[in-house]
Amino acid sequence: MLFIEVLRLAFAALSANKLRSSLTILGISVGVFSVIGVMTVIAGLRGQVEKNLAVLGSATFQINKYPAINFSNPYDRFRNRRDITYSMADRFKELMGDSVRVNLTIKRSNLRVVNGDRRTNPNTVLVGTDENFIAARNYDLSDGRNLGAEDVAFGRPICVIGDDVAKVLFPNESPIGQTVRINGQTFTVVGQFTPKGTSFGQSQDNFVIVPITRWLAIYGRAWRSIGMTVQSPSQVELVATQDKAMGVMRRVRELDPEDGNDFEVFSNDSLIESFNKIADVISVGAFVISAIALLAAGVGVMNIMLVSVTERTKEIGVRKSIGARQRNILMQFLIEAVALSLIGGLVGVTIGVLGGIAVAIYMNGALVLPWGWVAAGLLVCGGIGVIFGIYPAWKAARLDPIEALRYE
């Protein structure tokens, strides 16, 4: 009962100074929010990144002129690299042999697809590719057929459309055999993809694929770099296939033995590793910011408790004169400091989790609560209350009752 009474007195003292207590709670909340919010977002995105990278297909890797993740200006660092031309890509595909699937792609964004008086928004992607696109990107057809090798060889004006495009242009009919116009060019629809949904807030169904040779005939081959996705026969042979692809690509690019690679090779694992490195850096940054904010908030807790001790000196003298012991006074003020810190921590955790979930939902990430960080945040807040509250509580407990009663 004594502990409950001390607890009641501590909360009564906090509620008596609402503004002062609220400002201290706000300072602690900001520190906890910064780290919990970031960790909630990262926890949600980690699983989503692995899930969404399955778009590359199993046992696949990519070869491009530019790296997949790059924080420098790519035109400053990589612009002097030669483009991967269609002739190079086609030669690479030939040298890799029939046991390995090689998909060639090139894209043009922000286009509008038209069918009669129906038209899409000007945000559709036109992909020039080949017959291996479906296998390399894990797509399925809901209607019609895929592009064929002959379609690519002859540059036929045909296309396979994504589900978003089909819903807008052909809401109540099959698109197969219909024609669409893209950037003034007419294409016959031969297939429709099964919907895939969104990835990081971006639709995976708002695109149209055409034979890559047709794409290059329309937009030209100058200043065009082809991307290649290579699918190994199995996961076991992935590393060997990747080594072979690197050697074949160097041969196609006519590089000397002493020359470095003027192209990038990256797989699902390398992309996940890159994301984890970025996430770790962000986590460290959030932790540093949180530590600084919590240190400042801890100093605030100490200052407020010292002011509280000064304001309540006479009260402490009265309590001591009627039998309160040093440990009772110490406990009361220490509980006040810890309560301030924990309330701030709970507010910060709540806002951080809700904010992190909101961002994760916006980016189509998984809803994952970082329970470890939540527990750590509350423990740290409790520790801050003890560390920064122990001196004011000790000072209150050590007051001389006679001198305290005389205090005005």
C-alpha positions in Angstrom: 0.0 0.0 0.0 2.9 2.4 0.7 4.2 1.9 -2.8 0.8 2.6 -4.3 0.5 5.8 -2.2 3.9 6.9 -3.4 2.9 6.2 -7.0 -0.3 8.2 -6.5 1.6 11.2 -5.1 4.1 11.1 -8.0 1.3 11.2 -10.6 -0.5 13.9 -8.7 2.6 16.0 -8.8 3.0 15.5 -12.5 -0.6 16.4 -13.2 -0.2 19.6 -11.1 2.3 20.9 -13.6 0.7 19.8 -16.9 2.5 22.2 -19.2 6.0 21.4 -17.8 5.3 17.7 -17.8 3.9 17.8 -21.4 7.0 19.6 -22.7 9.3 17.0 -21.1 7.1 14.1 -22.5 7.2 15.8 -26.0 11.0 15.9 -25.9 11.3 12.2 -25.1 8.6 11.3 -27.6 10.5 12.9 -30.4 13.6 10.8 -29.6 11.7 7.6 -29.4 9.5 8.4 -32.5 12.5 8.9 -34.7 14.0 5.5 -34.2 10.7 3.5 -33.8 9.2 5.1 -36.9 12.3 4.3 -39.1 12.6 0.8 -37.7 8.9 0.1 -38.4 9.2 1.2 -42.0 12.4 -0.7 -42.5 11.0 -3.9 -40.9 8.0 -3.7 -43.3 10.1 -3.0 -46.3 12.7 -5.8 -45.8 10.3 -8.6 -46.4 8.5 -6.7 -49.2 11.9 -6.1 -51.0 12.6 -9.9 -51.0 9.0 -10.6 -52.1 9.0 -8.0 -54.9 12.5 -9.0 -56.2 10.8 -12.3 -57.2 9.7 -10.3 -60.3 13.1 -11.2 -61.7 12.2 -14.9 -61.7 14.1 -17.7 -60.1 17.8 -18.2 -60.6 18.1 -15.0 -62.5 20.5 -12.0 -62.7 20.7 -8.9 -64.8 23.3 -7.2 -66.9 23.0 -3.5 -67.5 25.1 -0.4 -68.4 24.1 1.2 -65.1 24.0 -0.3 -61.6 20.6 -1.1 -60.1 21.3 1.1 -57.0 23.5 4.2 -57.3 23.6 7.3 -55.1 25.9 9.3 -57.4 24.8 11.0 -60.5 24.9 8.1 -63.1 25.6 10.5 -66.0 28.7 11.7 -64.2 30.1 8.3 -63.2 28.9 6.0 -65.9 28.0 8.1 -68.9 31.4 7.3 -70.6 30.5 3.6 -70.7 29.4 2.3 -74.1 25.8 1.5 -74.5 24.8 -2.2 -74.7 23.6 -2.1 -78.3 21.1 -4.6 -79.8 23.8 -6.3 -81.8 25.9 -6.8 -78.7 22.9 -8.1 -76.8 21.8 -10.4 -79.6 25.4 -11.7 -79.9 25.5 -12.3 -76.1 22.2 -14.2 -76.3 23.6 -16.4 -79.1 26.9 -17.2 -77.3 25.1 -18.1 -74.1 23.4 -21.0 -75.9 20.0 -22.6 -75.7 20.4 -23.9 -72.1 20.2 -20.4 -70.7 17.3 -18.0 -71.3 18.3 -14.4 -72.0 15.7 -11.7 -72.1 16.4 -8.4 -73.7 14.5 -5.3 -72.7 14.4 -1.5 -73.3 11.7 0.9 -72.1 10.0 4.2 -72.8 7.8 5.7 -70.1 4.9 8.2 -69.8 3.1 7.1 -73.0 -0.6 7.0 -73.7 -2.3 4.0 -75.3 -5.4 4.7 -77.4 -8.2 2.5 -78.7 -11.0 4.6 -80.4 -12.3 7.1 -77.9 -10.8 5.3 -74.9 -7.3 6.2 -73.7 -5.0 5.5 -70.8 -3.4 8.1 -68.6 0.0 9.2 -70.0 1.9 7.0 -67.6 2.0 3.7 -69.5 5.4 2.0 -70.1 6.2 0.6 -73.5 8.6 -2.2 -73.3 10.6 -3.5 -76.2 11.4 -7.2 -75.4 11.5 -10.8 -76.7 9.9 -14.2 -76.2 11.7 -14.7 -72.8 10.0 -11.8 -71.0 7.3 -13.8 -69.3 9.8 -16.4 -67.9 12.3 -13.8 -66.8 9.8 -11.5 -65.1 7.4 -14.2 -63.7 4.3 -13.1 -65.6 1.5 -15.2 -66.8 -1.0 -14.8 -69.6 -4.7 -14.6 -69.0 -5.6 -14.5 -72.6 -4.0 -14.9 -76.0 -0.4 -15.7 -76.7 3.1 -14.5 -75.9 5.6 -12.8 -78.3 7.4 -15.4 -80.4 11.0 -15.5 -81.7 9.6 -14.9 -85.3 7.8 -11.8 -84.1 11.1 -10.4 -82.9 13.0 -11.5 -86.0 10.5 -9.8 -88.3 9.7 -6.8 -86.0 6.0 -7.4 -86.3 3.6 -4.7 -85.0 2.0 -6.7 -82.3 1.8 -6.3 -78.5 0.8 -7.9 -75.3 -0.9 -5.6 -72.8 -1.0 -5.4 -69.0 -4.2 -5.8 -67.1 -4.5 -2.1 -66.2 -4.3 -1.2 -69.9 -6.9 -3.9 -70.8 -9.3 -2.6 -68.2 -9.3 0.9 -69.5 -9.3 0.2 -73.3 -11.3 -3.1 -73.4 -13.6 -3.1 -70.3 -16.3 -5.4 -71.6 -14.6 -7.3 -74.4 -11.6 -9.4 -75.2 -8.6 -7.4 -76.4 -7.2 -10.2 -78.6 -7.2 -9.2 -82.3 -8.0 -5.5 -81.5 -5.7 -2.7 -82.4 -4.2 0.0 -80.2 -2.2 3.1 -81.0 0.9 4.2 -79.0 2.7 7.3 -79.9 1.2 7.3 -83.4 2.1 3.6 -84.0 -0.6 0.9 -84.5 -0.2 -2.5 -82.8 -2.4 -5.6 -82.9 -3.0 -7.1 -79.4 -2.1 -10.8 -79.3 -2.1 -11.3 -75.5 -3.1 -10.0 -72.1 -1.1 -10.5 -68.9 -2.6 -11.8 -65.6 -2.7 -8.9 -63.1 0.2 -8.7 -60.6 -0.8 -5.8 -58.4 1.5 -3.1 -57.1 5.1 -3.0 -55.9 6.2 -0.1 -53.6 3.1 1.8 -54.7 3.7 1.4 -58.4 1.5 -0.7 -60.7 3.1 -3.8 -62.3 0.2 -4.0 -64.8 0.4 -0.6 -66.5 2.6 -1.5 -69.5 2.6 -2.9 -73.0 5.3 -5.1 -74.5 6.2 -5.2 -78.2 9.0 -6.9 -80.1 12.3 -5.2 -79.3 13.2 -4.9 -83.0 9.9 -3.1 -83.6 10.6 -0.8 -80.7 14.1 0.1 -82.0 12.7 0.6 -85.5 10.3 3.2 -84.1 12.6 5.1 -81.7 16.0 4.4 -83.3 19.1 2.5 -82.1 21.3 5.4 -81.4 21.8 6.3 -77.7 19.9 3.1 -76.6 21.3 0.7 -74.0 19.7 -2.8 -73.8 19.1 -4.4 -70.4 19.4 -8.2 -70.2 18.0 -10.7 -67.7 19.7 -14.1 -67.7 17.9 -17.1 -66.3 20.2 -20.0 -65.2 19.0 -23.6 -65.8 18.9 -24.0 -61.9 19.7 -22.3 -58.7 22.7 -24.7 -58.3 24.2 -23.5 -61.6 23.5 -19.8 -60.9 27.1 -18.8 -59.9 28.6 -20.8 -62.8 26.2 -19.2 -65.2 26.9 -15.8 -63.8 30.7 -16.3 -64.3 30.1 -17.6 -67.8 27.9 -14.6 -68.6 30.6 -12.2 -67.4 33.2 -13.8 -69.6 30.8 -13.9 -72.6 29.9 -10.2 -72.1 33.6 -9.2 -71.9 34.1 -11.1 -75.2 31.2 -9.3 -76.8 32.4 -5.9 -75.5 35.9 -6.8 -76.8 37.6 -6.0 -73.5 41.3 -6.7 -72.9 42.3 -8.9 -69.9 43.5 -5.8 -68.0 40.3 -3.8 -68.6 37.7 -3.6 -65.9 34.0 -4.5 -66.7 32.2 -1.6 -68.3 28.8 -3.2 -67.4 27.0 -4.2 -64.2 25.9 -7.7 -63.1 23.4 -7.9 -60.3 21.1 -10.6 -58.9 18.3 -10.8 -56.4 20.8 -11.5 -53.6 23.0 -8.6 -54.5 20.0 -6.2 -54.6 18.8 -7.5 -51.2 22.3 -7.0 -49.8 22.5 -3.5 -51.2 19.1 -2.7 -49.6 20.2 -4.1 -46.3 23.3 -1.9 -46.4 21.2 1.1 -47.0 18.8 0.1 -44.3 21.6 -0.3 -41.8 23.0 3.1 -42.6 19.5 4.6 -42.1 19.1 2.7 -38.9 22.4 4.0 -37.5 21.4 7.6 -38.5 18.0 7.2 -36.8 19.7 5.8 -33.7 22.2 8.7 -33.5 19.4 11.3 -33.9 17.3 9.5 -31.3 20.3 9.3 -28.9 20.9 13.0 -29.2 17.2 13.8 -28.7 16.9 11.5 -25.7 20.0 12.9 -24.1 18.6 16.4 -24.4 15.2 15.1 -23.0 17.1 13.5 -20.1 18.7 16.8 -19.2 15.2 18.3 -19.4 13.9 15.7 -17.0 16.7 16.5 -14.5 16.1 20.2 -14.7 12.4 19.8 -14.2 12.8 17.5 -11.2 15.3 19.9 -9.6 12.8 22.7 -10.0 10.2 20.4 -8.6 12.4 19.7 -5.6 12.9 23.4 -5.0 9.2 24.2 -5.3 8.2 21.4 -2.9 10.9 21.8 -0.2 8.4 22.7 2.5 6.3 19.8 1.5 9.3 17.5 1.9 10.0 19.0 5.3 6.4 18.4 6.4 6.5 14.8 5.2 9.8 14.1 7.0 8.5 15.7 10.2 5.6 13.2 10.3 7.7 10.2 9.7 8.6 9.9 6.0 11.9 8.2 5.5 14.6 9.1 3.0 13.8 6.1 0.9 10.2 7.2 0.7 11.1 10.7 -0.6 13.7 9.1 -2.9 11.2 6.7 -4.3 8.5 9.4 -4.8 10.8 11.7 -6.9 12.4 8.8 -8.8 9.0 7.4 -9.7 8.0 10.9 -11.0 11.1 11.0 -13.2 10.6 7.4 -14.5 6.9 8.0 -15.1 7.7 11.2 -17.2 10.2 9.2 -19.3 7.9 6.1 -19.8 4.9 8.2 -20.7 7.0 10.0 -23.3 8.4 6.7 -24.5 4.8 5.2 -24.9 3.7 8.3 -26.8 6.8 8.1 -29.1 6.3 4.4 -29.7 2.7 4.8 -30.5 3.3 7.7 -33.0 6.3 6.0 -34.4 4.5 2.7 -35.0 1.4 4.4 -36.5 3.6 6.6 -38.7 5.8 3.7 -39.8 2.7 1.6 -40.6 1.2 4.5 -42.6 4.5 4.8 -44.7 4.7 1.1 -45.1 1.1 0.9 -46.4 1.8 3.8 -48.8 4.8 2.0 -50.1 2.9 -1.3 -50.2 5.1 -2.8 -47.6 4.3 -5.5 -45.1 2.9 -4.6 -41.7 5.6 -5.6 -39.3 6.0 -4.3 -35.8 9.6 -4.1 -34.5 8.9 -5.5 -31.1 12.5 -5.7 -30.2 13.0 -2.0 -30.8 9.8 -1.1 -29.0 10.9 -3.0 -25.9 14.4 -1.4 -26.2 12.9 2.0 -26.6 10.8 1.7 -23.4 13.8 0.2 -21.5 16.0 3.1 -22.5 13.3 5.6 -21.5 13.0 3.9 -18.1 16.8 4.1 -17.8 16.8 7.8 -18.7 14.2 8.4 -15.9 16.4 6.6 -13.4 19.8 8.1 -14.5 18.6 11.7 -14.8 16.1 11.5 -11.9 18.4 9.9 -9.3 20.3 13.1 -8.5 17.1 15.3 -7.9 15.5 12.4 -5.9 18.7 12.0 -3.8 18.8 15.8 -3.2 15.2 15.8 -2.1 15.8 12.8 0.2 18.8 14.4 1.8 17.1 17.6 2.7 17.2 18.5 6.4 13.6 18.5 7.7 14.2 21.6 10.0 15.7 23.7 7.1 13.0 22.4 4.7 10.2 23.5 7.1 11.7 27.1 7.3 11.9 27.3 3.4 9.6 29.9 1.9 
